Amino acid sequence: MTSFDFVWNKQGSVNGKVLARKRKKPAESNEGGSKKLENILQKNKVHEKPNVDKFKKDVALPNPPISKKKVPFKNTRKLVNLEQNTPPENPLENDSKRLVKRKKKKDKLAAAELLRLGQKPTPVPNQDRIQHSLFSEKHRTKNISNISGASVVEQVFSSDRTFSYLDIHKYIVSNLEKNNFTTLTNVQEKAIPVILKGGNVLIRSQTGSGKTLAYTVPIVDALQSITPRLERNQGVQALIIVPTRELALQTHEIISKICTFQWVVIGHLCGGENRNTEKSRLRKGVHILVATPGRLLDHILHTSSFKVNNVRCLVLDEADRLLDMGFKKDIIKIVQELDQSKKNCEYDPLALLRGETPKEKSEEVDCDDLYCLRNPKSPKRQVVLLSATLTKGIAELAEFTMKEHTYIDALDESSNINPDHMVIPKTVRQEYMITFVKHRLFTLASVLVAKSKENCKILVFMATSQMVDYHYQLFSNYLAKMPINRGKVKSGDVLLLDEGGESDDEEEIVMDAQFFKLHGSMEQSKRKEEFSGFRKAKRGILLCTDVAARGIDVPQADYVIQYTGPQTDEDYLHRVGRTGRVDRTGTALIFLTHDEQEYVTHLQKHKVFLKERNSSEFSNHLCDLMEEVEEEKAASALQRRFEEAVSKDKELYKLACFAHSSWSRFYNSYPAKLRNIFNFQMVNLGHYVTSFAIKDTPSHVAKVVRGQVANVEPKRLNRKLAIHEDDQPRRPKQAPKRKINSISLRTSEYSSGLDFKKKKKKN
Ligand SMILES: Nc1ncnc2c1ncn2[C@@H]1O[C@H](COP(=O)(O)OP(=O)(O)OP(=O)(O)O)[C@@H](O)[C@H]1O
C-alpha cells in the first residue's frame, strides 16, 4: 500500500523543527484538500504522481495554515513517504541539498583553516531569515485628481536680436560671443536698454533666463566708458548683493568673463573667507563688488578703508531671498549706511559758509541725460532688484530702496499673470513619486543608480545640513560600493554560485558617478571645493540644502530631486529651476509620502502640473544592483545593507540620529500655509526612523542626540570635559530649549561666517 502522510512546518521556517503529525483517517471527503495536494505536487514537480483518489480515502487532509502568498517550496510543506521512509524524488530538493552539503564542507574547511591560523570563524548570515518588515504597509491609497492643465509659459528667446544690437562697447560684445552668448534672451532685451539709461528697475523672469547678464553688461559698459579712466582710489561704484557665497563667486566669475578692461577692478566678499585678505583687497580699491549681506555689513561697519560713498548702482539679486532669510535688517542697515556715507561726503563746511545747501550742490552736478553710473559725480543711485518670484517682501523692498521704478516682466504683456501663478521653464519635466515612508531610502538610492547610469548630473535637495552629511556618507560608502559577493549567497544556506573565491569583505565600485555635498555648515574651503568639483564633473550627484536652490548655475544639471518637500512655493520653483536652464531640457522629481500627496493638488492652484512616476520603474536597476531577481528582495537587501552599516559604524550611526532629529525639527516647522500637507502630527516617527536606516526607536534616537546614551558619545563633545574630567561621572549637557521656527533653522545656511560677539553687560 502506498500511503502518504502529511508533514508541515508550523512556522514555515526551514530552520525550525519539523513537526510530523500522522493524520487520522478521513471522516468525509476532502475535495479542497486534494486539490491543494495536487497543486503542491505539481509545484514541486514530483515525478511520480501519487494516486490521489486512493490517498483521499486513506488520509484526511489537515487544515494547515496555508498562506495566500507565494512562498518557496521548502518553507511550506514537505511530502514524505513515511511507509517507505524515502522522500519523493525532487530534483530541486536534491540540488539544493547537494549545494548545502558542498557549502557546509567548504565552511568546515575554511573554519579549520582559520582555527589553524588562530582566528575565529565568522558565522555565515542566513539571508532568508530576514524578511524585512518594509513591505508590511500596503493599504494606502492615492487620491490625486485632475493633474493636467495649461501652465504659464514664458519664452526665453523671443527674437533674433544679438548683443551687437545694443549700444555697448564692441569688446564686451566679442567677450560675450566668445562665451557663446550671441542672441539676447527676452529679459536681457527688455532690461538692458532701461538699465543703460540709468533707470531703477524691478525685474522678474523665470529661472535660468539670463538675469545675471541683464544687469552685469550695462554695469561693465558704463564703468569702462568713464573718462578719465577710473582710479582704484575712487572706491566701489557698483555694489551687487546676493544671498549665498556660491552665487557671489559665480557672479564674480561671469563679470570677469565679460569685463576685460584692466582698469575696472572686480572683487567679492563672502562669509567664510579670510577677513584680512578681503580688507587689503578693499584698501587697494574695487569698482564692482559682489557680496553676501552679512560680510558686507561687517566690512562697512568695521573696515575703515572701505568707502561706500561712491556707490551709484545697487543690485539686489534674488531679492526676495535676501528678505526672507532674516537678512532684511542687514539690507536695511546697508542701504542706510550707503545714504549716510554719501551725506557725510557731501558735507562741505566751506560751502555751508558760502550759504550753499547740500541740496543745491546736488542739483548742480545732476545731469539727467547721462547714466548716473557713467558720471562719477552724479548724486543719483540706481537700484536694480531681480528675482524669479515676486513676493510682498519685494514690493516693500522696492518701496524702501527706490522712489520710483520700472517693472520689467519677461512674460508677454498679453498673458495675464496672476500673482499666484508660478512660471517654471517649459523645458522642465515636473514629476512626483509617492512612496511609503519606509521605502524612501532605497527608492532614492534606486533612482540615483538608474539616473547615474543614464549619465545624468543630479541635484538632490534635502531639508537640513545633517541630512546631507548623513546621506553623503551613507551613499558614498555603502551605495557606490557593494560587496562582490552580494548576489551570490542566497536562499538560506544554499550557495548558488561559489566558484568566484572572493572574500565576503571585498567590494567593487558599482556607481560611475561621484557624490558631492553642499550645505551652509561646511567650511568655506570645503564648500568651494565640493561645488567646483560638481560643476566640473561630467556626471555627479550633489546632495544639498536650499543653499544651492538660488541662482546656482550648473548648465549640465539635468535632474533635480526634492527628497524632502520645500517649505515655501518659491523654494519649489527655485529648486526646480536648477535644471532646464536657457531652453535646455531637464527633469525635476519630488518625493512625497501618501500623507503629503495633497501637495500635487496644491501646486495645481499655482498652475504647476506634475506627472506621476512610479517607483517600480526603477526597480530593475535595484535588482541589477543587488543581483536579485525579485524587487522586494533587492529592496530588502539594500535596506539591510544600509541598516547593518549604520548599526556597525558608530560615526555613521551618530550622523543618522542627528539627521533624523534635525529632519523632525524641520518637519515640525512648516509654515501654516503648508502645515496641513506636511503635517507633523500625522507623521509615524517609527517609519521615518527606518527611512534613515536606523533600527532603534525614535525615543532612543532622541536620547542619542541629547547625549544620554552611554556608549554613544554626543556629537559635540566638550573637549575640556573629555580631557580633564574623564574619571568623574560626566553628566551630559542638555541643549537649551529653543523656540524653533523655519527661519532659525535656515538662516545658518546664509550666515556671514563671523562669530557673533555678545556685548558684555555693564554692572
Ligand atoms: N544670451 C544668452 N544666450 C545663451 N545663454 C545665456 C544667455 N544669457 C545667459 N545665458 C546662460 O543662461 C544660464 C542662466 O543664466 P543666469 O544664471 O543669469 O539665469 P537667471 O535668470 O539669473 O537664473 P536664476 O533665477 O536661477 O538665478 C547661464 O548658464 C548663462 O550662461
The ligand as a Gaussian input file, in Angstrom:
#p B3LYP/6-31G(d) Opt

LIG

0 1
 N       22.016000      85.420000     -24.154000
 C       22.313000      84.212000     -23.724000
 N       22.474000      83.215000     -24.587000
 C       22.775000      81.978000     -24.162000
 N       22.950000      81.641000     -22.884000
 C       22.780000      82.595000     -21.954000
 C       22.467000      83.927000     -22.326000
 N       22.386000      84.667000     -21.218000
 C       22.642000      83.838000     -20.183000
 N       22.888000      82.601000     -20.625000
 C       23.181000      81.406000     -19.806000
 O       21.984000      81.065000     -19.158000
 C       22.247000      80.454000     -17.912000
 C       21.366000      81.061000     -16.846000
 O       21.711000      82.397000     -16.662000
 P       21.503000      83.112000     -15.262000
 O       22.187000      82.378000     -14.204000
 O       21.824000      84.520000     -15.439000
 O       19.938000      82.926000     -15.085000
 P       18.978000      83.582000     -14.005000
 O       17.792000      84.077000     -14.718000
 O       19.740000      84.528000     -13.161000
 O       18.561000      82.289000     -13.183000
 P       18.179000      82.187000     -11.648000
 O       16.867000      82.885000     -11.479000
 O       18.077000      80.743000     -11.422000
 O       19.272000      82.838000     -10.895000
 C       23.719000      80.623000     -17.663000
 O       24.370000      79.394000     -17.897000
 C       24.140000      81.639000     -18.661000
 O       25.458000      81.424000     -19.065000

